[in-house]
Amino acid sequence: MHPAPRHLARAAAAVGAMVVLVGCGSAKPSVLVVDEVTDVSVTTEKGAGTDATGDADDSAPAAAEPGSTKAMLADGVVVEDLGLLSTDQHDVAFGSVVNRTAATVVVTVGITTYDADGAVLSEDSTAEVQVPGRESTLFVADVFAPEGSTVATLDAKHSVVATLAEKTSVPGAGQVKTSRAGLRLDGLTIRDDPLNPTITGRLISTLPQDLEAVRVSAVCTADGEPVAAGYGYVPSVAAGGTARYEILLFGSTPDECQVVATP
């Protein structure tokens, strides 16, 4: 059993494939948006074997003096547009991880929610995303606050758990700026449902290797306001192949969705 709806207000910006469709109407969920995200500790736990290329003052090499990588990444990897979307069925947090370094990084985001007195309600909500250098990727995470509680605010702690060489990066779906873009989304369809609308589409890979458990996340809006979010997994995608994805959304039927896939 999940808590009842909470509060009010705005949208999450993130890189992704977008479609505009007209939906009709279940009741809007409540949305709580944090205008200023508390930026908590960033650490690097492991590298990917090769140093990143790029400017010395904003790259994130796998090997560095103790504390120096942390300092550079703390300046260069941030969480923005953090929000909480609450429905009668479930609560989800959403936001964007912005990577201002030259390296592709794998980032784990942990969400903590609080009541009006500052007491912790939940802190077991996490999402992991891969963010190419100088780009951003949205994230969606389940939130399990105690039944009957009211979330007054939330914050995000993020940890850089891996650093990859820039040339091996795999941008999120919709990133077609360079020939390195290996995943994209196509054929997105929004399916109306009074309780849990869904979105479906195709995940297309141009990568030379098979992929497993590709995470597809979505933040959706109606009239410019966030009304639904969710994520799902594509079990496998063959090298150079196509696979279908489906995401169960928590919220009301949206007009638009921003969707991103990360390996």
C-alpha positions as CSV (number, residue, x, y, z in Angstrom):
1,M,0.0,0.0,0.0
2,H,1.5,3.4,-1.0
3,P,0.8,6.8,0.4
4,A,-2.0,9.0,-0.8
5,P,-1.3,12.0,-3.2
6,R,0.9,14.8,-1.9
7,H,1.4,18.3,-3.4
8,L,1.9,20.5,-6.5
9,A,3.9,22.0,-9.4
10,R,6.3,21.8,-12.6
11,A,8.3,19.8,-15.2
12,A,11.6,17.9,-15.5
13,A,13.9,18.7,-18.4
14,A,16.0,15.9,-19.8
15,V,17.5,14.5,-23.0
16,G,15.3,12.0,-24.7
17,A,13.1,11.1,-27.7
18,M,9.9,13.1,-27.6
19,V,6.5,12.5,-29.2
20,V,3.4,14.8,-29.0
21,L,0.1,13.0,-28.7
22,V,-3.3,14.0,-27.3
23,G,-4.5,12.1,-24.3
24,C,-7.6,12.2,-22.3
25,G,-8.4,12.1,-18.9
26,S,-7.8,10.6,-15.5
27,A,-7.3,12.8,-12.5
28,K,-3.9,14.6,-12.2
29,P,-1.5,13.4,-9.6
30,S,0.1,15.7,-7.2
31,V,3.7,16.9,-7.9
32,L,6.3,18.3,-5.6
33,V,9.3,20.0,-7.2
34,V,12.5,21.0,-5.5
35,D,13.7,24.3,-6.9
36,E,17.2,24.0,-5.5
37,V,18.6,20.5,-5.3
38,T,21.0,19.8,-2.5
39,D,24.1,18.6,-4.1
40,V,25.6,15.9,-1.8
41,S,28.8,13.9,-2.0
42,V,30.1,12.6,-5.3
43,T,32.7,9.8,-5.3
44,T,34.4,7.6,-7.9
45,E,34.6,3.9,-7.0
46,K,36.1,2.4,-10.1
47,G,37.3,3.3,-13.6
48,A,37.0,1.6,-16.9
49,G,40.6,1.0,-17.7
50,T,41.3,4.0,-19.9
51,D,41.5,7.7,-19.1
52,A,39.0,10.1,-20.4
53,T,40.0,12.6,-23.1
54,G,39.2,16.3,-22.8
55,D,40.3,19.4,-21.0
56,A,42.3,18.8,-17.9
57,D,40.2,20.9,-15.7
58,D,36.9,19.2,-16.4
59,S,37.7,15.6,-17.3
60,A,37.4,12.7,-14.9
61,P,40.4,10.4,-15.2
62,A,40.1,6.9,-13.7
63,A,43.3,7.4,-11.7
64,A,44.0,10.5,-9.8
65,E,45.3,11.8,-6.5
66,P,43.1,11.0,-3.6
67,G,40.3,13.5,-3.4
68,S,41.1,15.2,-6.7
69,T,38.7,13.1,-8.9
70,K,36.0,13.7,-6.3
71,A,36.5,17.5,-6.4
72,M,36.4,17.6,-10.1
73,L,33.3,15.5,-10.4
74,A,31.6,17.4,-7.6
75,D,31.9,20.5,-9.7
76,G,31.0,18.7,-12.9
77,V,28.2,16.2,-12.2
78,V,25.0,17.5,-10.7
79,V,21.3,16.6,-10.2
80,E,18.8,19.1,-11.5
81,D,15.0,19.4,-11.9
82,L,14.3,17.0,-9.0
83,G,10.7,16.3,-8.3
84,L,8.2,13.8,-6.7
85,L,5.1,12.6,-8.5
86,S,2.5,11.1,-6.2
87,T,-0.6,9.0,-7.1
88,D,-3.0,6.7,-5.2
89,Q,-1.0,3.7,-6.5
90,H,2.6,4.7,-6.2
91,D,5.1,7.6,-5.8
92,V,8.1,8.2,-8.1
93,A,10.9,10.7,-8.0
94,F,12.3,12.2,-11.2
95,G,15.1,14.5,-12.3
96,S,18.1,14.9,-14.6
97,V,21.8,14.0,-14.1
98,V,23.9,16.7,-15.8
99,N,27.5,15.7,-16.6
100,R,29.7,18.7,-17.3
101,T,32.9,16.6,-17.5
102,A,34.5,15.2,-20.7
103,A,34.1,11.6,-19.5
104,T,31.1,9.3,-19.7
105,V,30.1,8.4,-16.1
106,V,27.9,5.9,-14.5
107,V,26.0,7.6,-11.7
108,T,23.8,6.2,-8.9
109,V,21.2,8.6,-7.6
110,G,19.7,8.1,-4.1
111,I,16.5,9.9,-3.1
112,T,15.6,10.8,0.5
113,T,12.2,12.2,1.5
114,Y,11.4,14.3,4.6
115,D,8.2,15.4,6.4
116,A,7.5,19.0,7.4
117,D,9.6,18.6,10.6
118,G,12.6,17.4,8.7
119,A,12.3,13.7,9.8
120,V,13.3,11.2,7.2
121,L,10.4,9.3,5.6
122,S,12.3,7.2,3.1
123,E,15.9,6.8,1.8
124,D,15.9,3.6,-0.1
125,S,15.1,4.9,-3.6
126,T,17.9,4.6,-6.1
127,A,18.4,4.8,-9.9
128,E,21.5,4.2,-11.9
129,V,22.2,6.0,-15.2
130,Q,25.0,6.3,-17.7
131,V,25.6,9.9,-18.8
132,P,27.9,10.8,-21.7
133,G,30.4,13.7,-21.3
134,R,28.8,17.1,-21.5
135,E,25.3,15.7,-21.7
136,S,22.3,15.0,-19.4
137,T,20.1,12.0,-18.8
138,L,16.8,11.8,-17.0
139,F,16.2,9.3,-14.2
140,V,13.1,7.9,-12.5
141,A,13.2,6.1,-9.1
142,D,10.5,4.4,-7.0
143,V,9.7,6.1,-3.6
144,F,8.2,4.2,-0.7
145,A,7.3,6.7,2.0
146,P,5.2,5.3,5.0
147,E,1.5,5.0,4.3
148,G,-0.4,8.2,5.4
149,S,2.7,10.3,5.5
150,T,3.1,13.6,3.7
151,V,6.4,14.4,1.9
152,A,7.3,18.1,2.4
153,T,10.7,18.0,0.6
154,L,13.3,15.6,-0.8
155,D,16.9,15.6,-1.8
156,A,19.3,13.6,-4.0
157,K,22.6,12.1,-3.3
158,H,24.6,11.0,-6.3
159,S,27.7,8.8,-6.6
160,V,29.9,8.3,-9.6
161,V,30.4,4.6,-9.6
162,A,32.3,4.2,-12.9
163,T,34.2,6.4,-15.3
164,L,34.5,5.4,-18.9
165,A,36.7,6.7,-21.7
166,E,34.9,9.4,-23.8
167,K,35.2,7.4,-27.1
168,T,33.4,4.4,-25.6
169,S,30.4,6.3,-24.4
170,V,26.9,5.2,-25.4
171,P,24.6,8.3,-25.4
172,G,21.0,7.9,-24.3
173,A,18.1,7.4,-26.7
174,G,17.4,10.4,-28.9
175,Q,21.1,11.5,-28.8
176,V,22.0,11.5,-32.5
177,K,24.4,14.4,-32.5
178,T,27.4,12.2,-33.4
179,S,28.2,8.8,-34.9
180,R,28.8,7.4,-31.4
181,A,25.0,7.4,-30.7
182,G,24.2,3.7,-30.4
183,L,20.6,3.7,-29.0
184,R,17.5,5.5,-30.2
185,L,13.8,5.3,-29.7
186,D,11.1,5.3,-32.3
187,G,7.3,4.7,-32.7
188,L,6.3,6.0,-29.3
189,T,2.6,5.5,-28.6
190,I,0.7,6.7,-25.5
191,R,-2.1,4.4,-24.4
192,D,-4.8,5.9,-22.2
193,D,-5.9,4.2,-19.0
194,P,-7.8,5.7,-16.0
195,L,-5.4,4.2,-13.5
196,N,-2.1,3.4,-15.2
197,P,-1.5,4.7,-18.8
198,T,1.3,3.0,-20.7
199,I,3.8,4.0,-23.4
200,T,5.2,1.6,-26.0
201,G,7.7,1.9,-28.8
202,R,10.8,0.5,-30.4
203,L,14.4,0.5,-29.1
204,I,16.9,0.5,-32.0
205,S,20.5,-0.3,-31.5
206,T,23.4,0.3,-33.9
207,L,25.9,-1.1,-31.5
208,P,28.2,-4.0,-32.5
209,Q,27.4,-5.9,-29.2
210,D,24.3,-7.5,-27.7
211,L,22.8,-5.7,-24.8
212,E,20.8,-7.0,-21.8
213,A,18.5,-5.2,-19.3
214,V,18.4,-1.9,-21.1
215,R,16.6,0.6,-18.8
216,V,14.0,2.9,-20.5
217,S,12.7,5.8,-18.3
218,A,10.0,8.3,-19.1
219,V,8.8,11.6,-17.6
220,C,5.6,12.8,-19.2
221,T,3.6,16.1,-19.2
222,A,0.2,17.5,-20.0
223,D,-0.2,21.2,-20.6
224,G,3.5,21.6,-19.7
225,E,3.1,20.1,-16.2
226,P,4.4,16.7,-15.1
227,V,1.6,14.2,-14.8
228,A,3.2,10.8,-15.1
229,A,6.5,8.9,-14.9
230,G,7.8,5.4,-14.9
231,Y,10.5,3.1,-16.2
232,G,10.9,-0.4,-17.5
233,Y,13.5,-2.8,-18.9
234,V,14.1,-4.3,-22.3
235,P,15.4,-7.8,-21.5
236,S,17.7,-8.0,-24.5
237,V,18.6,-6.2,-27.7
238,A,20.7,-7.9,-30.4
239,A,23.7,-6.2,-32.0
240,G,22.3,-3.8,-34.6
241,G,18.8,-5.0,-33.7
242,T,15.4,-3.7,-32.6
243,A,13.3,-4.5,-29.6
244,R,9.9,-3.4,-28.2
245,Y,9.7,-1.6,-24.9
246,E,6.6,-0.9,-22.7
247,I,6.5,1.4,-19.7
248,L,3.7,1.4,-17.1
249,L,3.2,5.0,-16.1
250,F,2.1,6.2,-12.6
251,G,-0.1,9.2,-13.0
252,S,-2.7,10.4,-15.5
253,T,-2.6,10.2,-19.3
254,P,0.0,12.7,-20.7
255,D,0.2,14.7,-23.9
256,E,4.0,14.4,-24.3
257,C,6.8,12.1,-23.0
258,Q,10.5,12.5,-22.7
259,V,12.0,9.0,-22.9
260,V,15.6,7.9,-22.6
261,A,17.3,4.5,-22.8
262,T,20.5,3.8,-21.0
263,P,22.5,0.5,-21.2
